Amino acid sequence: MSRRSHDHATARGAHRPVKTGLALGAERLGRLKRNGRLTTYSPLSRFEELEFLAMGIDGKKQLWTTLRDLAGLRERLPDVDFDHLIDRAARQRADLEPFRVRAGADAFITRGLR
């Protein structure tokens, strides 16, 4: 979800404090399960999150490409700029990469796997 979409959804009342609190609690329990810490991130947690984010961006780029080329939506939806969406995903992925690499180095050096 883009920031604009998120802001629009929360302005329309989609933001619910109880749900937010439950989500925060679940996220913290998830942290405890993986890294033995409740209130802080471990280097491995940061790396995992960035890996999943990278996979999401790659998947989004592939989706736009598939919709444009294989589903033939370029012609059926001429006001959707698939090329722009594909380029934006590629830029997002390139921007993320140095952080992902650094987090991986931190996680594996910290764990003694290097």
Beta strands, then each sheet from edge to edge (+ up, - down):
end
